[in-house]
Amino acid sequence: MANLSKLTQRNEFICASGVAAAAILLLISKYSRDTRRKNLRPEDKIEYFISEKKDSKRVKAHVNSVFFKQLKFLLGIIIPKKWSTETALLIGIAGSLILRSVSDIWMIQNATVIESSIITMNRPKFRTSLVKFLAAMPAIAVVNNVLKWSIGELKIRFRTNLSKYLFEQYLKGYTYYKMTNLDNRIANADQLLTTDIDKFCESVTDLYSNTCKPLLDVFIYIYRTTSTIGAKTPLIIMMYLLFSGVILTHLRRPTGNLTIQEQKLEGEYRYVNSRLITNSEEVAFYQGNVREKLTILASFNKLTAHLRKFLEFRVGMGVVDNLVAKYIATGVGFYAVSLPFFDKNNTLLQENHDGERLRHYYTFGRMLVKLAEAIGRLVLAGREMSRLAGFTTRMDELIRVLKDLNSGKYERTMVSNSASADAEIAVGKGLISFQDNIIRFEKVPLVTPNGDLLVKELSFEVRSGTNVLVCGPNGCGKSSLFRILGELWPSWGGKIVKPPRGKLFYIPQRPYMTLGSLRDQIIYPHTHEEMKRRGKTDQDLFNFLDIVQLRPLIQLREKGLDSIEDWIDVLSGGEKQRVAMARLFYHHPQFAILDECTSAVSVDVEGSMYEYCRKVGITLFTVSHRKSLWTHHEFFLRFDGRGGYEFGKIDGSNEEFGS
């Protein structure tokens, strides 16, 4: 008894020391954070201020009816049909979990027999039981690993189904452009479409497997124990489950919101790093490395401050979880197990033989301990559900934004200007009709997505065969005109008559080079198979390259058109622009918009390209200040930058209009 008392005192001392150590660590963490705030240098204070800004539009996430409604919709995406491979995997996981629970019961019973034979010194029974126990191990190992494979395969299928659905919505029409340029609800679509999808699917799969097993254990162990030693013991444990579950669910409510914020900050941090890579040349010319370092560190500090806050919350909740769902639950389990053994009227346990009572205690005691552990895991599953609520809210937000953009709705912080005050000018009020060989604007306002009115009413008409030179100062409406014409921006009023999208082509000053071969650069966005279906051959591509004087580009490469390079870095600015013109010749649209796309090309090559466009009937809208291009155009469209414009014919009297 003295030894037992000392052991109890030692355990109490250890527990008290552990709690005290945890409290000290939390205090040190808070003190160090406060010290960092006080001791910041002036430039760091600016950085820290940036990192401390709060998101006023933060989305809330809780385990409530809204969460279950969102989750139900997402489950309809990742499990597309009632009877599908995903359904079979779910059933297979449930079956594997049942087999695993049965295996656990079998192992408990046989392990008890082995231990009992050791205590009673029954060697023949020990050998027989041990051989039987070892013979069953391969089957149990197979069950465990089939379960792992099923869970892994289910996660991959969930991620595949959800990714396909979201990318179908994201890459429908110009939605990917609108999300970045017209709508400001989602700042980091790449984070949502990659990392968050993976974490959501992993969380759903883990929640299913981590909930099914304890539920099965609860039902199996309650049935086995109730039928032998009565219902009082399992009832006590179930009552504790309800009590502890309510407490822990309430305490874990912040987990969902903290998870949402963590993913947003991870996305921002990844964005500022990728932004530096994309614009590294410009930053290097400006020697902006110090400024970029401050921006990256500000984003990093914002992320780490949140991660530290989340870590402290998880540590605090971990202490409560261990106490409520593990240690106290174990104590409740021991108390519940003791009741039938202290009951002298229990017929099952009235054997006088100590070995039999010990065997019953091991068997039913371990079952009840397993039951307590299963209940503890169910209680802890609430933590995973709170985390899943955060990912579910993120996925639901992405789907809602994609649906809005695909239906022509977008949200953006609007500025106060005359456009917003005019009842006749509003997003989506403009009309668009499609007709070949003509572009006509009838009282169309040029308005930016922010609501800035550039031109109140723009009217002109251009038919095929009539090239137009567009000019004016920066910010006057040239790019806005082309974005509205290309249906990238919504029309705010008036009427536009234009050819269908496939008959209107756009070439920017810095042409896009895709991943793939040289052939892929010319025929983009077509594939090689689509090129063949259109009746085009490699010889046609050679002819286009001859016109833009890029034939040496093929001769220098062993594989010719099949050569694969990082074309963004391999080609010079002028070569990219000439490849883009070859791309225009391949597609042969009715109209083409050339936005300073020959600025790095020599005048003679530029002239041959314009002559070819006139020869094959490609009508051009050109933004350029080169005087050499005047001879290739019949009309001009000039913006003055103050809301006015002029459209007219080019002749000797206005040949200086572009200056």
C-alpha positions in Angstrom: 0.0 0.0 0.0 2.9 2.3 0.8 4.4 1.7 -2.6 1.0 2.3 -4.3 0.6 5.6 -2.4 4.1 6.7 -3.5 3.3 5.7 -7.1 0.0 7.7 -7.0 1.8 10.7 -5.5 4.5 10.5 -8.2 1.8 10.3 -11.0 0.0 13.3 -9.5 3.3 15.2 -9.4 4.1 14.3 -13.0 0.6 15.4 -14.2 0.8 18.7 -12.2 4.3 19.3 -13.7 3.0 18.7 -17.2 0.2 21.2 -16.8 2.5 23.7 -15.3 5.0 23.2 -18.1 2.3 23.7 -20.7 1.1 26.9 -19.0 4.7 28.2 -18.9 5.2 27.5 -22.6 2.1 29.3 -23.5 3.1 32.3 -21.4 6.6 32.3 -23.0 5.0 32.3 -26.5 2.7 35.2 -25.6 5.6 37.1 -24.1 7.9 36.6 -27.1 5.1 37.7 -29.4 4.5 40.9 -27.4 8.3 41.5 -27.2 8.6 41.2 -31.0 5.9 43.8 -31.4 7.6 46.3 -29.0 11.1 45.8 -30.4 10.4 46.3 -34.1 12.5 48.6 -36.2 10.7 51.4 -38.1 10.7 49.6 -41.5 9.6 46.3 -39.7 6.7 48.1 -38.1 5.3 48.9 -41.5 5.8 45.3 -42.4 4.2 44.2 -39.2 1.3 46.6 -39.7 0.7 45.0 -43.1 0.8 41.5 -41.5 -1.7 42.5 -38.8 -4.5 43.8 -41.1 -7.8 42.1 -40.7 -10.0 40.8 -43.5 -13.4 42.5 -43.1 -15.1 40.1 -45.4 -13.8 36.9 -43.8 -16.0 33.9 -44.4 -17.2 32.1 -41.3 -17.2 28.3 -41.0 -19.0 26.3 -38.4 -20.4 22.8 -38.1 -24.1 23.7 -38.5 -26.9 23.3 -41.0 -25.2 25.5 -43.6 -22.1 23.3 -43.4 -24.1 20.1 -43.9 -26.0 21.6 -46.8 -22.7 22.6 -48.5 -21.2 19.2 -47.8 -24.2 17.5 -49.3 -23.8 19.4 -52.5 -20.0 18.6 -52.7 -20.6 15.0 -52.0 -22.9 15.0 -55.0 -19.9 16.1 -57.1 -17.3 13.7 -55.7 -19.8 10.7 -55.8 -21.4 11.3 -59.2 -23.8 8.4 -59.2 -25.7 6.3 -56.6 -24.0 3.2 -57.9 -20.4 4.0 -58.9 -16.9 3.0 -58.2 -16.8 5.5 -55.4 -19.8 3.9 -53.8 -18.2 0.5 -54.1 -15.1 1.8 -52.4 -17.2 3.3 -49.6 -18.9 -0.1 -49.1 -15.5 -1.8 -49.3 -14.0 0.5 -46.7 -17.0 -0.2 -44.4 -16.6 -4.0 -45.0 -12.9 -3.8 -44.2 -13.6 -1.8 -41.1 -16.1 -4.5 -40.0 -13.5 -7.2 -40.6 -10.9 -5.1 -38.7 -13.3 -4.8 -35.7 -14.0 -8.5 -35.8 -10.3 -9.1 -36.0 -9.8 -6.9 -32.9 -12.4 -8.9 -30.9 -10.8 -12.2 -32.0 -7.4 -11.0 -31.0 -8.7 -9.8 -27.6 -10.2 -13.2 -26.9 -7.3 -15.3 -28.1 -4.7 -13.0 -26.4 -6.7 -13.5 -23.2 -6.6 -17.3 -23.7 -2.8 -17.2 -24.3 -2.2 -15.1 -21.1 -4.5 -17.2 -19.1 -2.7 -20.4 -20.2 0.6 -18.8 -19.1 -0.8 -17.9 -15.7 -2.2 -21.4 -15.2 1.0 -23.0 -16.6 -1.0 -24.9 -19.2 1.7 -25.4 -21.8 -0.2 -27.5 -24.4 -3.0 -24.9 -24.5 -0.4 -22.1 -24.7 1.2 -23.7 -27.8 -2.1 -24.4 -29.5 -3.4 -20.9 -28.9 -0.1 -19.3 -30.0 0.0 -21.2 -33.3 -3.6 -20.3 -33.9 -2.9 -16.7 -33.1 0.2 -16.5 -35.5 -1.7 -18.3 -38.3 -4.3 -15.6 -38.3 -1.8 -12.7 -38.6 -1.4 -12.8 -42.4 -5.2 -12.5 -43.0 -5.4 -9.6 -40.5 -2.4 -7.9 -42.2 -4.2 -8.2 -45.6 -7.4 -6.7 -44.1 -5.4 -3.7 -42.8 -3.6 -3.0 -46.0 -6.7 -3.5 -48.2 -8.3 -0.8 -46.0 -5.3 1.5 -46.6 -5.5 1.0 -50.3 -9.3 1.6 -50.4 -8.9 4.8 -48.5 -6.1 6.0 -50.7 -7.9 5.1 -53.9 -11.1 6.8 -52.7 -9.2 10.0 -52.0 -7.7 10.0 -55.5 -11.1 9.5 -57.1 -12.7 12.2 -54.9 -10.0 14.6 -56.0 -10.3 13.6 -59.6 -14.1 14.2 -59.7 -13.9 17.5 -57.9 -11.0 18.8 -59.9 -12.7 17.9 -63.2 -15.9 19.6 -62.1 -14.2 22.8 -61.0 -11.8 23.1 -64.0 -14.7 22.6 -66.3 -16.4 25.6 -64.7 -13.1 27.6 -64.4 -12.1 27.1 -68.0 -15.6 27.6 -69.5 -15.5 30.6 -71.8 -13.5 33.4 -70.2 -14.3 32.5 -66.6 -10.6 32.2 -65.7 -10.0 35.7 -67.0 -13.1 37.2 -65.3 -12.1 35.7 -61.9 -8.8 37.5 -62.0 -9.7 40.7 -63.8 -13.4 41.4 -63.2 -14.2 39.8 -59.8 -12.3 40.4 -56.5 -14.0 37.8 -54.3 -11.2 35.2 -54.8 -7.6 36.4 -54.9 -5.8 33.0 -55.2 -7.7 30.7 -57.5 -4.6 28.5 -57.9 -4.5 27.8 -54.2 -8.2 26.7 -54.2 -7.9 24.6 -57.3 -4.8 22.7 -56.2 -4.0 22.6 -52.4 -7.5 23.2 -51.0 -9.1 20.5 -53.2 -6.5 18.0 -52.1 -7.0 18.9 -48.4 -10.8 18.8 -48.7 -10.8 15.4 -50.3 -8.3 14.1 -47.7 -10.4 15.5 -44.9 -13.6 13.9 -46.2 -12.0 10.5 -46.6 -10.3 10.6 -43.2 -13.5 11.7 -41.5 -15.4 8.8 -43.1 -12.8 6.2 -42.2 -12.1 7.6 -38.7 -15.9 7.8 -37.9 -17.0 4.5 -39.4 -14.5 2.4 -37.3 -15.4 3.8 -33.9 -19.2 3.6 -34.8 -18.8 0.0 -35.7 -16.7 -0.6 -32.5 -19.4 1.1 -30.4 -22.2 -1.1 -31.8 -20.2 -4.3 -31.7 -18.8 -3.8 -28.2 -22.1 -2.6 -26.7 -23.8 -5.7 -28.1 -21.2 -8.1 -26.8 -20.9 -6.5 -23.3 -24.7 -5.8 -22.9 -25.6 -9.4 -23.7 -23.2 -10.8 -21.1 -22.6 -8.3 -18.2 -25.6 -6.1 -18.6 -26.4 -2.6 -20.0 -25.3 -0.5 -17.1 -21.7 -0.3 -18.0 -22.1 0.6 -21.7 -24.8 3.1 -20.7 -22.4 5.0 -18.4 -19.9 5.3 -21.2 -22.5 6.4 -23.8 -23.7 9.1 -21.4 -20.1 10.3 -21.1 -19.9 10.4 -24.9 -22.8 12.8 -25.1 -21.5 15.0 -22.3 -17.9 15.3 -23.6 -19.0 15.6 -27.2 -21.2 18.7 -26.5 -18.4 20.4 -24.5 -15.6 19.7 -27.1 -17.8 20.6 -30.1 -18.5 24.0 -28.5 -14.8 24.6 -27.7 -13.7 23.7 -31.3 -15.9 26.2 -33.1 -12.9 28.5 -34.0 -11.1 25.7 -35.9 -13.1 26.1 -39.1 -12.4 29.8 -39.4 -8.8 29.4 -38.5 -8.4 26.8 -41.2 -10.0 29.1 -43.8 -7.7 31.9 -42.8 -4.6 29.6 -43.0 -5.4 28.5 -46.5 -5.9 32.1 -47.6 -2.6 33.2 -46.2 -0.8 30.3 -47.7 -2.3 31.3 -51.1 -1.2 34.9 -50.6 2.4 33.9 -49.6 2.6 31.6 -52.7 1.3 34.4 -54.9 3.8 37.0 -53.9 6.7 34.5 -54.5 5.3 33.5 -58.0 4.8 37.2 -58.8 8.5 37.8 -58.2 9.5 35.0 -60.5 7.1 36.2 -63.2 8.4 39.8 -63.0 12.0 39.1 -62.1 13.5 40.9 -65.1 11.7 44.2 -64.4 12.5 43.9 -60.7 16.2 43.4 -61.5 16.3 46.4 -63.8 14.7 48.6 -61.0 17.0 46.9 -58.4 13.8 46.3 -56.4 15.1 43.3 -54.4 14.9 45.1 -51.0 11.3 46.2 -51.7 10.3 42.8 -52.8 12.0 41.2 -49.8 9.8 43.5 -47.6 6.7 42.4 -49.4 7.5 38.7 -49.2 8.5 38.9 -45.5 5.3 40.9 -44.8 3.2 38.1 -46.3 5.4 35.5 -44.5 5.0 37.2 -41.1 1.3 37.4 -41.6 1.2 33.7 -42.3 3.5 32.7 -39.5 1.7 34.9 -37.0 -1.5 33.1 -37.9 0.1 29.7 -37.8 1.5 30.5 -34.3 -1.9 31.5 -33.2 -3.5 28.4 -34.7 -0.7 26.2 -33.0 -1.4 27.7 -29.6 -5.1 27.1 -30.1 -4.5 23.5 -31.1 -2.1 22.9 -28.1 -4.7 24.3 -25.7 -7.4 22.1 -27.4 -5.0 19.2 -27.3 -4.8 19.4 -23.5 -8.5 19.5 -23.2 -9.0 16.7 -25.8 -6.5 14.5 -23.9 -8.1 15.1 -20.6 -11.8 14.8 -21.7 -11.6 12.2 -24.5 -8.6 10.1 -23.3 -7.7 10.2 -19.7 -11.0 11.0 -18.1 -12.7 8.6 -20.6 -10.3 5.9 -19.5 -11.1 6.6 -15.9 -14.8 6.4 -16.7 -14.1 3.2 -18.5 -12.3 1.6 -15.5 -15.2 2.7 -13.2 -17.8 1.2 -15.6 -15.8 -2.0 -15.9 -15.5 -2.4 -12.2 -19.3 -2.4 -11.6 -20.1 -5.9 -12.8 -17.0 -7.4 -11.0 -18.0 -5.8 -7.7 -21.6 -7.0 -8.1 -21.9 -10.3 -6.1 -25.2 -11.0 -7.8 -23.7 -11.2 -11.3 -24.2 -14.8 -12.4 -21.6 -14.8 -15.1 -18.8 -13.7 -12.7 -19.7 -15.9 -9.7 -17.0 -18.5 -10.5 -14.8 -19.1 -7.5 -11.8 -19.9 -9.7 -9.5 -16.9 -9.9 -8.3 -17.8 -13.3 -11.8 -17.7 -14.7 -12.6 -14.3 -13.1 -9.3 -13.0 -14.5 -10.1 -14.3 -17.9 -13.5 -12.6 -17.9 -11.9 -9.4 -16.6 -9.4 -9.4 -19.4 -11.9 -10.2 -22.1 -14.7 -7.8 -21.0 -12.4 -5.3 -19.6 -10.5 -4.9 -22.8 -13.7 -4.8 -24.8 -14.9 -1.9 -22.5 -11.6 -0.2 -22.8 -11.9 -0.5 -26.6 -15.4 0.8 -26.3 -14.1 3.8 -24.4 -11.3 4.4 -27.0 -13.9 4.2 -29.8 -16.1 6.8 -28.0 -13.0 8.9 -27.5 -12.2 8.7 -31.2 -15.8 9.7 -32.0 -15.4 12.7 -29.8 -12.1 13.7 -31.4 -13.7 13.2 -34.9 -15.4 16.5 -34.1 -12.0 18.2 -34.5 -11.7 16.8 -38.0 -15.3 17.9 -38.8 -14.5 21.4 -37.7 -11.4 21.4 -39.9 -13.5 20.0 -42.8 -16.0 22.8 -42.3 -13.2 25.3 -43.2 -12.3 23.5 -46.4 -16.0 23.0 -47.3 -16.7 26.7 -47.0 -13.7 27.4 -49.3 -14.9 25.0 -51.9 -18.5 26.3 -51.7 -17.2 29.9 -52.1 -15.3 28.9 -55.2 -18.3 27.1 -56.8 -20.6 30.1 -56.1 -18.2 32.5 -57.7 -17.7 30.3 -60.7 -21.5 30.0 -61.2 -21.9 33.8 -60.9 -19.2 34.5 -63.4 -20.5 31.9 -65.9 -24.0 33.6 -65.6 -22.5 37.0 -66.3 -22.5 38.3 -62.6 -19.4 39.6 -60.9 -18.7 41.6 -57.7 -16.0 44.3 -57.5 -15.3 47.3 -55.4 -16.9 50.1 -57.5 -15.8 53.7 -57.6 -18.0 56.8 -57.7 -18.3 58.2 -61.2 -20.8 59.3 -63.8 -21.3 55.7 -65.1 -22.7 54.5 -61.8 -25.0 57.5 -61.6 -26.5 56.9 -65.1 -29.5 54.6 -65.0 -29.1 53.7 -68.7 -25.6 52.4 -68.1 -25.2 49.3 -66.1 -23.4 45.9 -66.2 -25.1 43.6 -68.7 -27.4 46.2 -70.3 -25.5 46.1 -73.6 -26.7 43.9 -76.5 -24.4 41.8 -78.7 -25.5 40.2 -82.0 -23.3 38.1 -84.3 -22.9 38.8 -88.0 -20.1 37.9 -90.4 -17.8 40.5 -92.0 -18.8 43.5 -89.9 -18.0 45.2 -86.6 -20.5 47.9 -85.6 -20.7 49.8 -82.3 -24.0 51.7 -81.7 -23.8 54.1 -78.7 -21.6 51.7 -76.7 -20.1 53.1 -73.5 -16.5 52.2 -72.7 -16.5 51.4 -69.0 -13.9 49.6 -66.9 -14.8 46.8 -64.5 -14.4 49.3 -61.6 -17.0 51.5 -63.2 -14.7 54.2 -64.7 -16.4 55.8 -67.7 -13.9 56.3 -70.5 -16.2 57.1 -73.4 -19.9 57.6 -72.9 -21.2 56.6 -76.4 -18.9 55.1 -79.1 -20.4 54.5 -82.5 -18.6 53.3 -85.7 -18.8 50.6 -88.4 -16.1 48.6 -90.1 -16.6 46.0 -92.8 -14.3 43.4 -94.0 -11.5 44.7 -96.1 -11.2 48.0 -94.3 -8.2 48.3 -91.9 -8.5 50.7 -89.0 -5.6 52.3 -87.1 -6.4 53.0 -83.4 -4.5 55.6 -81.4 -4.7 57.9 -78.4 -3.0 58.4 -75.0 -2.6 55.8 -72.3 -5.8 55.1 -70.5 -8.1 56.6 -73.1 -10.0 53.4 -73.9 -8.0 51.5 -76.7 -7.6 48.3 -74.6 -11.1 48.7 -73.2 -12.5 48.7 -76.7 -10.8 45.5 -77.6 -11.7 43.7 -74.3 -15.4 44.6 -74.8 -15.2 43.6 -78.5 -13.6 40.2 -77.4 -16.3 39.8 -74.7 -13.7 39.7 -72.0 -15.4 42.7 -70.3 -19.2 43.0 -70.0 -21.0 45.6 -72.1 -22.7 48.4 -70.1 -25.1 49.6 -72.9 -25.7 50.1 -76.5 -25.4 47.4 -79.2 -22.4 45.6 -80.7 -22.6 43.7 -84.0 -19.6 41.5 -84.5 -18.5 38.1 -85.9 -18.5 35.1 -83.6 -15.6 34.6 -81.2 -13.7 32.2 -83.5 -13.6 34.7 -86.3 -12.0 37.4 -84.3 -8.3 37.1 -83.3 -6.2 39.1 -80.9 -2.4 39.5 -80.8 -0.9 41.5 -77.8 2.5 43.2 -77.7 3.9 40.3 -75.7 2.5 37.1 -77.3 1.7 34.1 -75.2 4.0 31.1 -75.8 2.5 27.7 -74.7 4.3 24.6 -73.5 5.1 22.2 -76.3 6.7 22.1 -79.7 7.4 24.8 -82.3 4.3 23.6 -84.2 2.2 24.1 -81.1 3.3 27.7 -80.9 2.0 28.4 -84.4 -1.3 26.4 -84.3 -2.2 27.4 -80.6 -4.8 26.7 -79.2 -5.3 23.8 -81.7 -3.7 20.4 -81.3 -1.9 18.6 -84.1 -5.0 16.4 -84.7 -7.2 19.5 -85.0 -4.7 21.0 -87.5 -5.0 17.9 -89.6 -8.8 18.0 -89.5 -8.7 21.5 -90.8 -6.8 20.4 -93.8 -3.5 22.1 -92.8 -0.1 20.6 -93.3 3.4 21.2 -92.0 4.2 22.7 -95.4 1.5 25.4 -94.8 3.3 26.2 -91.5 6.6 26.4 -93.4 5.0 28.9 -95.8 3.8 31.1 -92.9 7.2 31.1 -91.3 8.7 32.1 -94.6 6.4 35.1 -94.7 7.5 36.3 -91.3 11.1 35.3 -92.1 11.5 32.7 -89.4 12.5 29.7 -91.6 16.1 29.7 -90.0 14.4 29.0 -86.7 13.5 25.5 -88.0 16.8 24.9 -89.8 18.7 25.5 -86.6 16.8 22.7 -84.8 17.3 19.0 -85.6 13.6 18.1 -85.0 12.2 21.0 -86.9 8.6 21.7 -86.0 8.7 18.9 -83.4 11.4 20.7 -81.4 10.4 21.3 -77.8 12.0 24.2 -76.0 11.1 26.8 -73.3 10.0 29.2 -76.0 9.4 32.1 -73.7 13.1 32.2 -72.9 14.5 30.8 -76.2 12.8 33.3 -78.5 13.6 37.0 -78.6 10.8 39.6 -78.4 10.8 40.1 -82.2 10.8 36.4 -82.8 7.8 35.9 -80.5 5.9 38.7 -82.3 6.6 37.0 -85.7 5.5 33.6 -84.4 2.3 35.3 -83.3 1.7 36.7 -86.8 2.3 33.2 -88.2 -0.3 32.0 -85.7 -2.7 34.6 -87.2 -2.1 33.4 -90.7 -2.8 29.8 -89.7 -6.2 30.7 -88.1 -7.2 33.1 -90.9 -9.9 35.0 -89.0 -12.2 37.7 -90.5 -10.9 40.4 -88.1 -7.6 40.6 -86.1 -6.7 43.0 -83.4 -3.0 43.9 -83.4 -2.0 45.6 -80.2 1.5 47.0 -80.8 2.4 43.4 -81.8 5.0 44.4 -84.4 6.9 46.9 -82.3 10.0 44.7 -82.2 9.8 43.7 -85.9 11.8 45.4 -88.6 9.8 47.7 -91.0 10.3 45.5 -94.1 9.1 42.3 -92.3 6.2 44.2 -90.9 5.2 45.4 -94.3 5.3 41.9 -95.8 3.0 40.6 -93.0 0.5 43.4 -93.5 0.5 42.9 -97.3 -0.2 39.1 -96.7 -3.1 40.0 -94.4 -4.6 42.2 -97.1 -4.0 39.5 -99.7 -5.9 36.8 -97.8 -8.7 39.1 -96.6 -7.9 39.5 -92.9 -9.2 42.9 -91.7 -7.0 44.6 -89.1 -7.5 46.8 -86.1 -4.0 48.0 -85.3 -2.8 49.9 -82.2 0.5 51.5 -83.2 2.4 54.8 -83.5 4.6 53.7 -86.5 4.1 56.0 -89.4 5.1 53.2 -91.8 1.7 51.5 -91.0 -0.4 54.4 -92.3 -0.3 53.1 -95.8 -1.8 49.8 -94.7 -5.0 51.3 -93.2 -8.0 53.1 -94.6 -9.6 54.5 -91.4 -8.5 55.8 -88.0 -10.1 55.8 -84.6 -8.6 58.4 -82.3 -9.4 58.8 -78.6 -8.5 62.1 -76.9 -8.3 60.7 -73.3 -11.1 63.1 -72.1 -14.1 61.0 -73.2 -14.1 62.1 -76.8 -13.1 60.3 -80.0 -12.9 60.7 -83.8 -13.5 58.1 -86.5 -12.7 58.9 -90.1 -10.9 58.2 -93.3 -7.1 58.5 -93.6 -6.0 61.0 -96.2 -3.4 63.6 -96.7 -5.1 66.1 -94.5 -4.9 64.0 -91.3 -1.8 61.9 -91.8 -0.4 63.4 -88.6 -3.3 62.2 -86.5 -1.3 59.5 -84.7 1.3 61.9 -83.3 
